[in-house]
Every structure is written in structure tokens, then in C-alpha cells.
């Protein structure tokens, strides 16, 4: 008696050949292995961020005000640039007053 092989497609039980059955399960096992490797290496898939179809809102870190960070960095850069133009005595006065 020959063994029959079945796969479920769309909730329906479909009879398939032994070769198709083996290939299907090889692929499934390979996918599971790759997922385990990814979890072990702490990889994050972009598709896992698609909760509602809006990737950008799910990627945004609302706890960080990027505009404020950029503005602060620009002010620090301008300050460093201005400080580099001061002579030794002027820099010493600034350092004594503020540092």
C-alpha cells in the first residue's frame, strides 16, 4: 500500500506527491532554522514593524526630539567655531567664567 501525502492550502486538505511533500517540509524547516539564527543574533525584521500598514510611525522614536538635538548640535558647533577665533587671553577669560 502506497502512503498518501497531504498539505493544507487555504484550509483545504490537498493530496500531493511525495516529492512535493518533502520539498515543502524542507523549506518550512529551513525557514524555522533561519528564524532561530536571526533570533539568536538579535536581528529585527522591517516587516515586523508593520502593525497597521504605516511603517514610518512605527519607526519613529517619539521620546527623542530630533529637531532639538540638531539645533543643540548646531549651537555647539557655532560656539566651538567662535571659541577657536578667540586669542589666548579671551579664551582664558571665558574658561574662568564658565568652565
ZAVEX-143359 format. One line per 3 residues: number of its first residue (from 1); for each residue y, x, z of N, C-alpha, C. Coordinates in pm, 1 decimal, always signed. Each point is the difference from the previous one (the first is absolute). Example, Ala and Ser with C-alpha at 12.3 -4.5 7.8 and 13.67 -1.06 7.14 Angstrom:
! residues 2
1	-569.0/+1319.0/+780.0/+119.0/-89.0/+0.0/+120.0/+90.0/+0.0 ~ +105.0/-35.0/-72.0/+119.0/+82.0/+6.0/+109.0/-77.0/+73.0
This chain:
! residues 99
1	-118.5/+84.9/+0.0/+118.5/-84.9/+0.0/+124.1/+88.9/+0.0 ~ +92.9/-30.0/-86.1/+122.3/+76.6/-15.4/+104.9/-50.0/+97.8 ~ +66.7/+94.8/+62.7/+105.4/-35.2/+94.4/+123.8/-43.6/-77.6
4	+66.4/-104.6/+50.5/+121.9/-49.9/-63.2/+121.2/+49.0/+79.0 ~ +106.7/+29.6/-74.2/+122.7/+53.2/+60.5/+114.4/-97.0/-25.2 ~ +79.6/-20.4/+107.0/+109.8/-94.1/-7.6/+127.8/+63.3/+55.5
7	+111.6/-40.1/-57.3/+132.5/+34.7/+51.6/+78.5/-129.4/+12.8 ~ +91.0/-1.6/+95.1/+85.7/-117.2/+16.7/+133.3/+24.9/-69.9 ~ +33.1/-87.9/-92.3/+124.2/+9.4/-75.9/+71.6/-133.6/+12.6
10	+118.0/+4.1/+59.4/+76.8/-123.3/+18.4/-75.0/-102.9/+81.3 ~ -80.0/+47.6/+96.3/-74.6/-91.5/+85.8/-129.3/-50.6/-61.9 ~ -29.4/+41.7/-121.2/-122.7/-43.7/-66.4/-100.9/+113.9/-5.7
13	-125.0/-34.1/+20.4/-109.0/+97.1/-5.9/-39.3/+18.7/-146.9 ~ +15.0/+125.7/-48.7/-26.7/+30.3/-140.8/-116.7/+97.7/-8.1 ~ -95.2/-30.1/-84.6/-113.7/+88.8/-19.8/+42.3/+114.5/-91.9
16	-32.9/+125.0/+42.3/+36.1/+118.9/-77.6/-121.1/+91.6/-10.8 ~ +11.4/+96.6/-90.0/-108.8/+97.0/-15.1/+2.0/+98.8/+116.3 ~ -110.7/+71.4/+15.7/-10.1/+99.2/+106.0/+105.2/+108.8/-18.6
19	+24.0/+39.8/-123.8/+97.8/+105.8/-29.9/+140.9/-42.7/+41.8 ~ +39.3/-120.4/-36.7/+133.6/-50.3/+36.9/+11.6/-11.0/+151.9 ~ -104.8/-47.1/+64.4/-0.8/-13.1/+145.2/+21.4/+136.4/+65.7
22	-73.0/+100.4/-45.2/+12.3/+135.0/+56.3/+139.7/+57.7/-22.4 ~ +52.6/-13.5/-121.1/+133.3/+52.2/-30.6/+104.9/-67.4/+87.5 ~ -11.1/-131.9/+16.3/+94.8/-74.4/+83.1/-1.3/+54.2/+143.4
25	-117.0/+14.3/+58.1/-7.4/+44.9/+138.7/+35.2/+147.0/+15.7 ~ -25.6/+81.1/-101.1/+44.9/+139.0/+5.5/+152.2/+6.3/+7.7 ~ +64.9/-79.5/-83.6/+146.5/-4.6/+0.4/+53.5/-51.1/+133.7
28	-60.7/-104.4/+53.9/+43.7/-54.5/+129.5/-13.0/+104.5/+110.0 ~ -113.0/+69.8/+3.2/-21.8/+102.8/+101.9/+96.8/+117.2/-17.7 ~ +29.2/+34.2/-124.2/+95.8/+107.7/-27.2/+140.1/-40.1/+47.4
31	+39.4/-123.1/-24.3/+130.3/-49.4/+46.5/+8.3/+4.5/+152.6 ~ -107.0/-42.9/+67.2/-2.0/+3.8/+146.5/+11.0/+143.0/+50.7 ~ -68.2/+92.6/-67.1/+7.2/+141.1/+38.3/+143.2/+52.3/-15.0
34	+63.3/-31.2/-113.6/+137.0/+45.8/-23.2/+96.8/-58.7/+102.6 ~ -19.9/-125.3/+36.8/+84.3/-62.1/+103.0/-17.6/+71.0/+134.0 ~ -123.6/+37.9/+33.8/-24.4/+71.7/+124.6/+68.6/+136.2/-1.5
37	-6.2/+68.9/-113.4/+65.7/+130.6/-12.4/+150.6/-16.7/+14.3 ~ +54.6/-103.0/-63.1/+143.8/-24.9/+9.1/+42.7/-30.7/+143.7 ~ -79.0/-79.8/+70.2/+32.1/-30.8/+139.9/-7.8/+125.8/+85.1
40	-100.8/+81.4/-26.3/-15.9/+125.3/+75.1/+120.8/+91.8/-20.3 ~ +55.0/-0.1/-121.6/+115.0/+84.2/-33.2/+133.2/-70.0/+22.6 ~ -3.6/-119.7/+59.6/+119.8/-77.3/+35.3/+87.6/-29.5/-122.2
43	-62.7/-39.4/-109.9/+75.9/-35.4/-119.6/+42.9/-145.5/+7.1 ~ +116.1/-27.3/-54.2/+52.8/-136.0/-3.0/+17.2/-40.0/-145.6 ~ -56.8/-112.8/-35.7/+10.3/-47.8/-137.4/+123.6/-87.4/-17.1
46	+67.5/+20.1/-111.5/+117.3/-79.9/-31.3/-36.7/-147.9/-4.7 ~ -116.9/-31.4/-53.2/-42.3/-139.4/-11.6/-17.2/-66.2/+137.1 ~ -24.3/+78.2/+103.9/-15.6/-58.6/+133.2/+132.8/-51.1/+55.4
49	+109.9/+38.1/-61.8/+131.6/-45.5/+44.1/+42.5/-130.1/-67.5 ~ -81.5/-50.6/-89.6/+33.0/-121.1/-74.1/-47.6/-122.5/+77.8 ~ +77.5/-40.4/+100.9/-36.6/-116.8/+79.4/+48.8/-128.9/-65.1
52	+116.3/+7.1/-59.9/+61.7/-120.7/-53.0/+51.9/+18.2/-142.0 ~ -40.4/+106.7/-66.0/+45.7/+25.4/-136.4/+131.2/+74.3/-7.2 ~ +58.7/+31.7/+114.6/+129.1/+69.0/+1.7/-18.4/+136.7/+64.9
55	-29.3/+100.3/-82.7/-29.2/+133.6/+50.2/+119.9/+63.3/+70.4 ~ +119.2/-15.4/-56.6/+117.2/+70.1/+52.0/+30.1/-38.6/+143.9 ~ -7.3/-128.0/+32.5/+28.5/-42.3/+137.3/-105.6/+51.4/+96.9
58	-123.5/+13.8/-48.3/-106.8/+49.7/+86.5/+8.7/+150.7/+20.4 ~ +65.0/+71.7/-90.4/+15.3/+144.6/+11.8/+119.7/+39.0/+84.8 ~ +98.8/-85.5/+4.6/+125.2/+31.7/+67.8/-19.9/+10.2/+151.0
61	+50.9/+108.2/+57.5/-1.4/+19.2/+144.9/+132.8/-51.4/+53.5 ~ -1.5/-119.7/+55.5/+123.8/-64.4/+43.7/+56.0/+61.7/+128.5 ~ -75.9/+87.4/+65.0/+48.5/+62.4/+122.7/+91.2/+119.4/-28.7
64	+8.8/+42.3/-126.9/+83.4/+114.3/-37.1/+113.0/-47.3/-89.6 ~ +122.6/+31.2/+38.3/+116.5/-33.6/-81.7/+27.5/+119.1/-91.9 ~ -53.0/-6.6/-121.1/+8.1/+111.4/-94.5/+144.5/+31.4/-34.5
67	+83.2/-100.4/-16.0/+141.0/+22.4/-33.5/+69.2/+80.7/+109.3 ~ -29.3/-32.2/+125.2/+61.2/+72.2/+111.3/-49.4/+144.7/+4.5 ~ -128.7/+20.8/-26.3/-56.3/+135.3/-1.0/+66.5/+83.3/-108.9
70	+14.8/-58.0/-119.6/+62.1/+72.2/-111.8/+146.3/+29.8/+30.9 ~ +71.5/-98.9/+52.0/+141.8/+20.7/+33.1/+15.6/+110.1/+105.4 ~ -86.4/-0.5/+101.0/+5.7/+102.7/+104.4/-27.4/+137.9/-59.2
73	-99.4/+9.6/-86.2/-32.1/+128.4/-63.5/+115.9/+49.8/-86.5 ~ +66.6/-91.7/-68.0/+115.0/+38.3/-82.1/+114.9/+51.6/+87.1 ~ +21.5/-65.4/+114.3/+106.0/+46.3/+91.0/-33.7/+137.0/+57.7
76	-125.6/+20.3/+35.7/-41.8/+130.8/+52.7/+19.9/+108.6/-105.2 ~ -35.4/-30.9/-123.4/+17.6/+96.2/-109.4/+148.5/+31.7/-21.4 ~ +84.6/-103.2/+4.9/+144.7/+21.9/-15.6/+54.7/+83.6/+115.8
79	-47.6/-25.8/+121.6/+43.1/+77.1/+115.9/-41.0/+146.6/-12.5 ~ -124.0/+23.4/-40.2/-46.2/+138.2/-18.1/+81.2/+71.7/-107.8 ~ +29.4/-71.2/-105.6/+80.1/+57.8/-108.6/+139.5/+36.8/+51.4
82	+61.9/-89.9/+77.1/+133.1/+27.0/+55.3/-5.0/+114.0/+100.7 ~ -105.0/+3.8/+83.1/-13.9/+108.1/+98.9/-16.1/+135.6/-67.4 ~ -66.0/+2.3/-113.7/-20.9/+127.8/-68.5/+130.7/+56.5/-55.9
85	+100.1/-86.2/-16.8/+128.7/+45.1/-53.3/+94.6/+51.1/+109.1 ~ -36.8/-21.7/+127.3/+84.4/+46.7/+110.5/-17.1/+150.0/+20.2 ~ +106.9/+63.4/+49.8/-12.6/+141.9/+33.5/-67.7/+11.8/+136.7
88	-27.6/+122.1/+42.5/-74.9/+25.2/+123.1/+68.2/-60.2/+122.5 ~ +129.5/+14.9/+12.2/+72.7/-53.0/+115.8/-4.2/-152.9/+4.1 ~ +19.9/-62.7/-115.4/-2.3/-147.1/-6.1/-139.6/-53.1/+36.3
91	-104.2/+64.6/-50.7/-137.1/-40.4/+31.9/-27.5/+15.7/+149.0 ~ +51.1/+105.9/+58.9/-20.6/+24.3/+142.6/+65.9/-109.2/+83.4 ~ +118.3/-43.3/-39.5/+69.7/-109.0/+70.8/-83.3/-128.6/-7.8
94	-46.3/-33.0/-118.3/-81.6/-121.6/-18.9/-126.4/+7.6/+84.1 ~ -67.5/+113.8/-1.7/-124.1/+15.5/+75.4/+23.7/-14.0/+150.3 ~ +111.1/+52.6/+49.1/+31.8/-11.0/+142.6/+31.6/-143.0/+39.9
97	+68.2/-72.3/-89.0/+39.1/-138.1/+32.0/-116.1/-99.0/-10.3 ~ -87.3/+20.5/-95.2/-99.9/-103.4/-28.4/-145.0/+40.2/+19.7 ~ -28.1/+128.0/+13.6/-141.2/+40.8/+9.9/-29.2/+67.4/+130.1
